[in-house]
Amino acid sequence: MVGNEDWTDNELKEMRSRNIDFSDIPELTPQFLQTLKSVVPREHYKLVPVKKAISIKLDADVLEYYKSKGKGYQTRINRILRAEMLKETAPVYGGVQEEENEHDS
């Protein structure tokens, strides 16, 4: 929470010069502040999957292709693998997966 001590003298002077009526706002006493719940806005809350070091064999040309794109090739490969995983594991809304249609024929 930002308090008056975090503002510069110029900012405080400018706020006071606006003549805004704050009389209907309750005072933020320490007792009142203890009743508040800390909330992290959803856009600032990020889940980071746990990374695990492994050894994996890739075709040399595949590895060179992703390395040639520059720094971050492992992250790019991981992103592609995650997208494929989600395609297979995410539910299909409003329809039936293609594989299920083929088996029904």
N, C-alpha and C positions, 0 to 999 in steps of 0.2 A: 504494500500500500504506500502511496506517495504522500508524504506529509509536508507541512510548510517548510521544514528544514531542508527539503530536497529542491526547493525552488530558489531561483536567484532573486536578488533584491529587485531587479527590474521586472521580473515576472510578477512578484507580489505587488509591486507598485501599480502595474498595469491592471491587475485584477481588482484592486481596491478602487481604481479610478473608474471602473465600469458601473459603479453604483448598483450592483445586483443585490436584491433583497434575499438573503439567505436565512431569514428569521424562522421560516417554517421547516427548516431542515434540522433534525435532532442533532445534538452534539455527539461527536464520536468519542465517547469516554472509553477508558480501558475496559470497563465492565461490558459495554455494548460490543466492543471489538472482539471480546472473548466469545460472544454468542455467534459470530459470523463463521461460516464454513468456507474454507479455501476451495476454489473451483478453478480447474485448468480448462481454458476454452478448448473445444474439440479440435480446432485447427492447429493448436499448439501441442497437442498430445499425440505423440508418435510412438508406436510400438516398433521396436527394433528386434527382428528375429535374431536368435543366438546363432553365431557363426561357428562352424566346426571345420577344422583343418583336416583335409583328407588327401589321399593320393588317388588320382584318376588318370586313366589312359585315354587320350583323345587322338584322333588322326592328326598327323603332323600338319597337313594342309589346313585343317579346321583351326588348330591352335594358332598357326601363323596368320591366318586371316584375321582372327580377333585381336591378336597382338599388333597387327599392322594398323589397326584403327586407333592405336595410341594407348595411353595410360588408362587403366580401368577395365582391361579386358576381362578379368575375372568377374567383376561386377556385372558386365554385360552378359557374360555366359550365364551367370546366376539368374539374371532377370529373364533371360530366354527360357531357362529351365523352369523357373517359377511360373511363367505364363503357360507353358505346356502342362505343368502340374495342375494349375487352376482350371484349364480347359477340361481336364479329365475328371477332376474332383468336384467342381462347382455344379450345383443343381441347374438344370435347364428349366427356366420358367415359361409356362405357357405352351409347352410342347414336349415331345419325346426326343431323346438323343438319337442321332443317326444310327449308331451301332445297334440300338434296340430295334429300329425299323428293319434293318437288314436281317436280323435274326428271326423276325416274325414272318418273313416272306417264304 
